[in-house]
Amino acid sequence: MTGKEDAPPPGRSVRESEIFREPPGSGNFSSSIGASVGIELFQGRGRTKRARPSKTIVEPAREVQVLAETDVLVVGGGPAGTAAAIAAARLGADVLLAERYNHLGGLSTGGLVIWIDRMTDWSGHQVIRGLGEELVDRLPKDAVAGPPRADWGGRDAATAAYWAQRTAAYHGIVTWSPTIDPEALKTLSMQMANEAKVRLLLHAWAAAPIVEGNTVKGAIFESKEGRHALLAKVVVDTTGDADLIARSGAACDTDIDAGDIHHCMNTAFLFGGVDMERWLRFRYKEPDAFASFMTLGRERVKYFEKPFVSWRNDVALFLGPRLAGYSAIDVEDLTAVELRSRELAVGHLEVYREAAPGFADAFLMLGAPQIGVRHSRRLVGVRKVTRQQWDGGHVFEDEIGVSPSLSPKIPNISVPYGALVPERFDGILGAGRHVACDASSHTFLREIPQCWLTGQAAGVAAALAAASGTPPRHVAVRSIQRELLRQGAYLSPAVATPHSQFGENDRSRSLVKSHATAT
Ligand SMILES: Cc1cc2nc3c(=O)[nH]c(=O)nc-3n(C[C@H](O)[C@H](O)[C@H](O)COP(=O)(O)OP(=O)(O)OC[C@H]3O[C@@H](n4cnc5c(N)ncnc54)[C@H](O)[C@@H]3O)c2cc1C
């Protein structure tokens, strides 16, 4: 063999590793979930990606048939898109919701992310309300597991310890962060979309936005029929990756918090046939045996994950192992993560069946149909949520919702409408995990309740913009807030009450005017 043949193939080198987290109590609040459950660093695994050919081809121009014209086109039927579509339709807009897969709910159903993060603040007050609350409340009773309302915000040590083992208590405080049956949420999401008269288009992949000047007018879709155009007065990008916003040419942020889990990917999985109550007794009452079991797991599969409870005792949820070093907008990386996650799921099954109490009869019930992407791009908005705002409890005058904070030491976080409005482009809003924020704030703004929150607000704003024929950035902030309150959303008292600190006149202005005077 020549020296040349010995050389590694040219291409990008990727280093895969689980990500390190500081232990709870370290004062690093960058991850609500990560900080509480603890994530460990194992040895990284390197790989080289094959270089791509430098060739290009010219795709011939063609006429594309218009499939539909609508007031509001929502692209992506995850938590944000489902909420956006229903909220806009409830305002009387003609709404078309397009989704590439066969279901609604995105990662909260197809991604098996069935642990809904906290909807209450640290006093037990539910601050994620509106459509998010309605979705959870309308699920059948046996499709939701979590603490009773009377316990939310409770600090009783025994109760908090019980719920801490079941992902519903942090910092010694019981929270409303239930686990849900993903199939029930799929069914309910479709039912609520139908009730609101949202037109659904499933199996439709948005390939490109239709842009005239600086205004988005719709999107081109690929389906089994080939290529089609959908035209709309306002488009809401809820793809999770800001696909349409990015392809319009708008700026996106991609920086990450390297010490957090928010940039990790993996495909979640469920084991059936387990006894989670037995597992929890083992994990918390037999620490030495538990430590030995974890050592065995690491020896066998290296990246080794602990299960979370689900909505049923006989189903265990695995939201990891989390894999760092991959890009969610690189098709070869997406493929590699699927292969690696499957390998790890099967490896886990062997170890758990062999040695974990409660798992002797476990079987791999389901590998998530949707890959678990936590972060790819975030839109550059008129405003953004930042780490600097956390401590002072700053309330934006264009607030469209309130997120629980990561620690009882930090007040609730005000989310501005400007975080949904791309800085430069009109005719399009973004909601869900790609809203405008810094990398630290992305840690919690990407969570399912927060995606319901921003989705509902985007839907309301899009419907108002379409009805009045104004660009979304010119819709009066007060009219968005008024409709959100009417739809049951929660806003800070400073903006929710008629004689608030901002006053009626301030908020009857549009975002653009109020932004000019913003601090
Ligand atoms: C492994 C993992 C664990 C997590 N743990 C938690 C947790 O415990 N609690 C919590 O609350 N959150 C958790 N999250 C975060 C949360 O699940 C997501 O951030 C949230 O679901 C994002 O919602 P979304 O609507 O913005 O996007 P998604 O849920 O990703 O939905 C986007 C939808 O758009 C569709 N779509 C995308 N591109 C296109 C296109 N081009 N054309 C047509 N359709 C398209 C997708 O198919 C999908 O249905 C976790 C995430 C991951 C990956």
The ligand as a Gaussian input file, in Angstrom:
#p B3LYP/6-31G(d) Opt

LIG

0 1
 C      -34.358000      14.200000      23.023000
 C      -35.081000      15.453000      23.440000
 C      -35.534000      15.580000      24.739000
 C      -36.272000      16.697000      25.096000
 N      -36.775000      16.762000      26.359000
 C      -37.744000      17.662000      26.629000
 C      -38.504000      17.547000      27.817000
 O      -38.256000      16.665000      28.640000
 N      -39.528000      18.428000      28.007000
 C      -39.826000      19.393000      27.093000
 O      -40.796000      20.134000      27.306000
 N      -39.100000      19.540000      25.964000
 C      -38.087000      18.687000      25.708000
 N      -37.396000      18.765000      24.535000
 C      -37.603000      19.913000      23.629000
 C      -38.867000      19.835000      22.788000
 O      -39.266000      18.519000      22.524000
 C      -38.713000      20.541000      21.425000
 O      -37.846000      21.635000      21.484000
 C      -40.090000      21.007000      20.949000
 O      -40.880000      19.878000      20.635000
 C      -39.972000      21.899000      19.731000
 O      -41.260000      22.175000      19.233000
 P      -41.410000      22.822000      17.802000
 O      -42.853000      22.874000      17.494000
 O      -40.619000      24.074000      17.750000
 O      -40.643000      21.801000      16.831000
 P      -40.868000      20.228000      16.567000
 O      -41.452000      19.540000      17.743000
 O      -39.550000      19.737000      16.059000
 O      -41.912000      20.237000      15.395000
 C      -41.572000      20.697000      14.114000
 C      -42.493000      20.023000      13.120000
 O      -42.231000      20.558000      11.834000
 C      -42.135000      19.520000      10.880000
 N      -41.239000      19.986000       9.831000
 C      -39.936000      20.313000       9.970000
 N      -39.430000      20.736000       8.815000
 C      -40.449000      20.679000       7.910000
 C      -40.542000      20.992000       6.544000
 N      -39.489000      21.479000       5.883000
 N      -41.732000      20.798000       5.909000
 C      -42.809000      20.314000       6.586000
 N      -42.768000      19.992000       7.907000
 C      -41.599000      20.189000       8.555000
 C      -41.583000      18.349000      11.664000
 O      -41.891000      17.124000      11.033000
 C      -42.254000      18.526000      13.022000
 O      -43.481000      17.841000      13.095000
 C      -36.567000      17.701000      24.145000
 C      -36.082000      17.582000      22.851000
 C      -35.340000      16.475000      22.493000
 C      -34.852000      16.364000      21.084000

